């Protein structure tokens, strides 16, 4: 997502979105206790393969743990990604995905694709309960969620304990714990990197500085680096020092350096905001309102998308897609809701096989695209693997989960495509430390 400004403070930073410091910023959360089960163990544990069973009556739907299914959601028996999911993942180019998943209900399958958020220093009981029952893929942290290293370490321990519950069929793989720790103003933790990406690009030894910035953030996903190539001084991305350079080759090199160093610590890096927000003017903030970038296809591909070639070659695990509209690619549809951009540009043209994640689902850029449920469904249809619900209310994630589960059981969302996305997410989680 585009980092917003609310978190442009160093210490307890909040979540940053569409690059604007005035919005809630996310907090990078890398779990301090990262001893994660190796992928081999996950594959052994997740060994049950089952077929999608016939849908049950919605009114009588109940989870295996005896709790009622989400309102408005049919239980559809116990759905599973199973072998079909693995096959679809392979056909879509996904790598390292498990051969089989345990039997999952539609709510659990959907929950694996949703990133939740909450307000305050302690995760609410409702969120912990959903985690215990396998309905959460991950959590994002903001400045308001962190008061100290000891406090956030304690929170992460609670989240891990909930994830390890015997009621959770996905307990063999860690939750995705993420934040925005870009550096400079956009930091959720009062730690490195102190330099902004702009300062790194202007430093005497930029490559060394970029590598040094890729530190262990105490969580297993960092929503960084920003690969936007800014056009002029003071524009949307440059005003907060979030771009390495106006030269796409410099951005490519430094972004790849950061990604390599970050992922060497066991933290998955996230390249953002594809296909690029570098052309956005100072007032064009997707967190606040719809934004259309009238950039030619040639400029998009030779400047804005150029850094993604290096990022993909460096093995970046996630790519965040922006909410801007691009007149040369999909003039009426925000990038994260456009299959032409997600599947066409990113996956087919650039060959990205990792996990895609939306920017903040509550962004002002989506004001004409309906409710949380509708937006989540549109994003999944477009090819987004993870739905980022960062309004800091667990109920937002719940609504996204219900929408995806309903789409799966009703056929609105293709089971093959859904399972491919699910396998990519599980493969990512299996590759990360606990």
C-alpha positions in Angstrom: 0.0 0.0 0.0 1.0 3.5 -0.3 2.4 4.6 3.0 0.5 7.5 4.5 1.7 10.3 6.6 0.1 9.5 9.9 3.2 7.4 10.4 5.8 9.7 9.3 7.0 9.9 12.8 9.9 7.7 13.8 8.8 6.1 17.1 5.3 4.6 17.4 4.6 5.2 13.8 1.2 4.4 12.3 0.5 2.8 9.0 1.2 4.7 5.8 -0.8 4.3 2.7 -0.7 5.6 -0.7 2.4 7.3 0.2 0.7 10.1 2.2 1.9 10.8 5.7 -1.4 12.2 6.7 -3.1 8.8 6.7 -2.8 5.9 9.0 0.5 4.3 8.6 1.2 0.6 9.0 3.8 -0.6 11.4 6.3 -3.2 10.3 6.0 -6.1 12.5 8.6 -8.8 12.4 8.1 -11.3 15.1 11.0 -11.4 17.5 10.6 -15.1 18.1 11.0 -16.2 14.6 11.8 -19.9 15.0 9.4 -21.1 12.3 8.5 -24.6 11.3 10.4 -25.4 8.1 8.4 -25.9 5.0 9.1 -29.6 5.1 7.3 -29.8 8.5 4.4 -27.7 7.2 4.0 -30.0 4.2 3.9 -33.1 6.4 1.5 -31.5 8.8 -0.7 -30.2 6.0 -1.2 -33.6 4.5 -4.9 -34.1 4.3 -6.5 -33.7 1.0 -10.3 -33.5 0.6 -12.7 -32.6 -2.1 -15.1 -29.8 -2.0 -18.2 -31.2 -0.4 -21.8 -30.3 -1.3 -23.1 -27.1 0.2 -25.1 -27.4 3.3 -28.1 -25.3 4.2 -26.8 -21.8 5.0 -29.0 -21.6 8.1 -27.6 -24.7 9.6 -24.0 -24.1 8.6 -21.6 -24.6 11.5 -17.8 -24.9 11.7 -16.0 -28.0 12.7 -15.3 -26.3 16.0 -19.0 -26.1 16.7 -19.3 -22.3 16.1 -21.9 -20.9 13.8 -20.6 -19.9 10.3 -20.3 -16.2 9.5 -23.5 -14.5 8.9 -24.6 -14.5 5.3 -22.1 -17.3 4.5 -23.0 -20.9 3.5 -20.9 -23.5 5.1 -20.6 -25.4 1.8 -19.6 -28.4 3.8 -15.8 -28.4 4.4 -14.2 -26.9 1.4 -10.5 -27.5 0.8 -7.9 -26.2 -1.6 -6.4 -29.7 -1.7 -4.9 -31.2 -4.7 -6.9 -29.0 -7.0 -5.4 -25.9 -5.4 -1.9 -27.3 -5.9 -2.6 -28.0 -9.5 -4.0 -24.6 -10.1 -1.1 -23.0 -8.3 1.3 -24.9 -10.5 -0.5 -23.9 -13.7 -0.4 -20.2 -12.6 3.4 -20.3 -12.0 3.2 -20.4 -8.2 6.3 -22.0 -6.6 7.0 -23.9 -3.4 3.3 -24.3 -2.7 2.3 -27.2 -0.5 1.1 -30.4 -2.2 -2.0 -30.5 0.0 -3.9 -28.4 2.5 -6.0 -29.6 5.4 -9.7 -29.6 5.1 -10.9 -26.0 5.3 -14.3 -24.4 5.5 -15.0 -21.5 3.0 -14.5 -19.1 5.9 -11.1 -20.5 6.7 -10.1 -20.5 3.0 -11.2 -16.9 2.7 -9.5 -15.9 6.0 -6.1 -17.0 4.8 -6.3 -14.2 2.2 -7.2 -11.4 4.6 -4.8 -9.1 6.6 -6.5 -7.7 9.7 -5.8 -4.6 11.8 -6.9 -3.3 15.2 -6.6 -0.2 17.4 -4.6 0.0 20.6 -1.8 -1.9 22.3 -3.6 -5.2 22.7 -5.2 -7.4 20.0 -8.9 -7.8 20.7 -10.4 -11.1 21.9 -12.5 -11.4 18.7 -9.4 -11.3 16.5 -7.6 -13.8 18.7 -10.6 -16.1 18.5 -10.7 -15.9 14.7 -7.0 -16.7 14.6 -7.5 -19.8 16.8 -10.2 -21.0 14.4 -8.1 -20.5 11.2 -9.8 -17.5 9.8 -6.9 -15.0 9.7 -4.0 -14.8 7.3 -2.1 -12.1 9.0 -2.1 -8.8 10.9 -0.7 -5.4 10.2 0.7 -3.2 12.9 0.7 0.6 13.2 2.4 3.1 15.4 -0.6 3.1 17.8 -0.2 -0.7 18.3 3.4 -0.3 19.6 4.7 1.3 22.7 8.0 -0.6 23.0 9.9 -3.6 21.7 8.9 -5.6 24.8 5.3 -4.7 24.4 5.1 -5.6 20.7 7.1 -8.8 21.4 4.4 -9.8 24.0 1.7 -9.1 21.5 3.3 -11.2 18.8 3.7 -14.0 21.3 0.0 -13.9 22.0 -0.8 -13.9 18.3 1.5 -16.9 17.8 -0.1 -18.8 20.6 -3.5 -18.2 19.1 -2.3 -19.4 15.8 -0.9 -22.6 17.3 -4.4 -23.6 18.6 -5.4 -27.2 18.0 -8.7 -25.7 16.5 -6.7 -24.0 13.7 -6.1 -26.3 10.8 -3.4 -23.9 9.5 -1.4 -23.9 12.7 1.6 -25.4 10.9 2.3 -22.1 9.1 3.0 -18.7 10.7 0.7 -15.7 10.5 1.9 -12.9 8.2 2.9 -10.2 10.7 3.6 -7.0 8.8 4.3 -3.2 8.9 5.7 -0.3 6.9 9.3 0.2 7.9 10.5 2.0 4.9 12.9 4.4 6.7 12.9 8.1 7.4 9.4 9.4 8.1 7.7 6.2 7.3 8.6 3.9 10.2 6.4 2.1 12.6 9.2 1.2 14.9 11.7 3.8 16.4 14.6 1.8 14.9 16.5 1.4 11.7 16.4 2.4 8.9 16.8 6.0 10.0 17.5 7.3 6.5 14.6 7.8 4.1 14.9 6.2 0.7 15.7 9.6 -0.8 18.5 10.2 1.7 19.8 6.7 0.8 19.8 7.6 -2.9 21.6 10.8 -2.2 24.2 9.3 0.2 27.9 8.9 -0.6 27.5 5.1 -0.6 23.9 4.4 -1.7 24.3 0.7 -2.3 25.7 0.1 1.1 23.0 2.3 2.7 20.2 0.5 0.9 21.6 -2.9 2.1 21.9 -1.6 5.7 18.3 -0.5 5.6 17.1 -4.0 5.0 17.2 -5.0 8.6 15.2 -7.5 10.7 12.1 -5.6 11.7 10.9 -8.0 14.4 8.1 -9.4 12.1 8.1 -11.5 9.0 6.9 -9.1 6.4 8.0 -5.5 5.6 5.8 -3.4 3.3 8.9 -1.9 1.7 10.7 -0.8 -0.4 8.9 1.8 -2.4 9.9 1.5 -6.1 8.1 4.6 -7.3 10.3 6.8 -9.6 9.4 10.4 -8.7 9.2 13.0 -11.5 9.9 16.2 -9.8 10.9 17.8 -6.4 8.1 17.9 -4.0 5.7 15.7 -5.8 3.5 13.1 -4.0 6.2 10.5 -3.4 9.2 12.9 -3.2 7.7 15.2 -0.6 8.1 12.6 2.1 11.4 11.3 0.8 10.0 7.9 -0.2 11.7 7.5 -3.6 15.3 6.6 -4.1 15.6 8.7 -7.3 14.0 10.1 -10.4 16.3 7.8 -12.3 14.6 4.4 -12.8 18.0 2.6 -13.0 19.0 4.0 -9.6 15.7 2.9 -8.1 16.1 -0.6 -9.7 19.6 -1.1 -8.2 18.9 0.3 -4.7 15.5 -1.5 -4.5 17.1 -4.8 -5.4 19.9 -4.2 -2.8 17.3 -3.5 -0.1 15.2 -6.6 -1.1 18.2 -8.9 -1.0 19.3 -7.7 2.4 15.8 -7.6 3.9 15.0 -11.1 2.8 18.3 -12.5 3.9 17.2 -11.7 7.5 14.1 -13.9 7.0 11.7 -10.9 6.4 9.7 -10.9 3.2 10.1 -7.6 1.3 7.2 -6.0 -0.6 7.8 -3.9 -3.7 5.3 -1.1 -4.1 3.2 0.6 -5.6 2.9 -1.2 -8.9 2.9 -0.1 -11.6 4.1 3.1 -10.0 3.0 6.3 -8.3 6.1 8.3 -9.3 4.0 10.5 -11.7 1.5 11.5 -9.0 1.6 15.3 -8.3 1.8 16.6 -4.7 -2.0 16.5 -4.3 -2.7 13.2 -5.9 -3.1 10.9 -2.9 -5.0 7.6 -3.4 -5.6 7.4 0.3 -7.8 10.5 0.1 -9.4 10.4 -3.4 -9.5 8.8 -6.8 -6.3 9.4 -8.8 -5.8 9.0 -12.5 -2.2 9.1 -13.9 -2.1 10.0 -17.6 1.3 8.4 -18.3 2.0 6.9 -21.7 2.4 3.2 -22.0 6.0 3.7 -23.1 6.8 5.8 -20.0 5.1 3.3 -17.7 7.1 0.4 -19.0 10.5 2.1 -19.4 10.4 4.2 -16.2 7.7 3.2 -13.7 7.8 -0.6 -14.2 11.5 -0.8 -14.8 12.5 -1.3 -11.1 10.2 -4.3 -10.9 12.4 -6.3 -13.3 15.2 -6.0 -10.8 13.0 -6.6 -7.8 11.6 -9.8 -9.4 15.1 -11.0 -10.4 16.1 -10.4 -6.7 13.3 -12.7 -5.6 11.0 -10.2 -4.0 8.2 -12.2 -2.3 5.3 -9.7 -2.4 4.2 -6.9 -4.7 1.7 -4.2 -3.6 -0.5 -2.8 -6.4 -1.6 0.8 -6.3 -5.1 2.2 -6.3 -4.4 4.8 -9.0 -6.0 4.5 -12.4 -3.6 4.4 -15.4 -5.1 5.8 -18.6 -2.7 3.7 -20.8 -3.7 0.4 -19.2 -7.1 0.5 -17.5 -8.5 4.1 -17.6 -11.6 3.4 -15.6 -10.3 0.9 -13.0 -7.9 1.3 -10.1 -4.8 -0.9 -10.7 -5.6 -3.3 -7.8 -9.0 -4.0 -9.3 -7.7 -4.5 -12.8 -6.9 -8.0 -14.1 -5.2 -6.3 -17.1 -2.7 -4.8 -14.7 -2.4 -7.5 -12.1 -2.4 -10.5 -14.4 -1.5 -8.8 -17.6 1.4 -6.4 -16.7 2.7 -7.9 -13.5 2.3 -11.6 -13.9 2.4 -12.2 -17.6 4.6 -9.4 -18.9 7.0 -9.2 -16.0 6.7 -12.8 -14.9 6.0 -12.2 -11.2 5.0 -15.5 -9.5 4.9 -14.3 -5.9 2.1 -12.9 -3.7 0.2 -9.8 -4.6 -1.3 -7.6 -1.9 -3.7 -4.7 -2.1 -3.1 -1.2 -0.8 -5.5 -0.2 2.0 -9.0 -1.4 1.1 -10.5 1.6 2.8 -8.7 4.1 0.5 -10.5 7.1 -0.8 -9.5 6.1 -4.3 -12.2 3.3 -4.0 -15.0 5.5 -2.9 -17.1 4.7 -5.9 -16.5 1.0 -5.6 -19.0 0.2 -2.9 -18.6 -1.6 0.4 -15.7 -3.5 1.9 -17.3 -6.7 0.7 -17.7 -5.5 -2.9 -14.1 -4.1 -3.0 -12.7 -7.3 -1.6 -14.6 -9.4 -4.2 -13.4 -7.1 -7.1 -9.8 -7.3 -5.9 -9.9 -11.1 -5.7 -11.4 -11.2 -9.2 -8.6 -9.0 -10.5 -6.0 -11.4 -9.2 -5.0 -9.9 -5.8 -3.9 -12.7 -3.4 -4.0 -10.8 -0.1 -6.7 -8.2 0.9 -5.3 -5.5 3.2 -7.8 -4.3 5.7 -6.0 -1.5 7.6 -8.8 0.7 9.0 -7.8 -0.7 12.4 -11.0 -2.5 13.1 -11.1 -6.3 12.9 -14.7 -6.1 11.6 -13.4 -4.7 8.3 -11.3 -7.9 7.9 -14.4 -9.9 8.8 -16.4 -8.3 6.1 -13.7 -9.0 3.5 -13.5 -12.6 4.7 -17.3 -13.1 4.4 -17.2 -11.6 0.9 -14.5 -14.0 -0.3 -16.2 -17.0 1.3 -19.5 -16.1 -0.3 -17.9 -15.6 -3.6 -16.2 -19.0 -3.4 -19.4 -20.8 -2.4 -21.6 -19.0 -4.9 -19.2 -19.4 -7.8 -18.7 -15.6 -8.2 -15.0 -16.3 -7.6 -13.4 -19.1 -9.6 -12.4 -22.0 -7.4 -9.3 -22.6 -9.5 -8.2 -19.0 -9.3 -9.1 -18.8 -5.6 -7.1 -22.0 -4.8 -4.1 -20.7 -6.8 -4.0 -17.5 -4.7 -4.5 -19.5 -1.5 -1.5 -21.7 -2.4 0.7 -18.8 -3.1 -0.2 -17.3 0.3 0.4 -20.6 2.1 3.7 -21.1 0.3 4.8 -17.6 1.4 3.9 -18.3 5.0 5.6 -21.7 4.9 8.8 -20.0 3.7 8.9 -17.5 6.6 10.1 -17.9 10.2 7.7 -18.1 13.0 
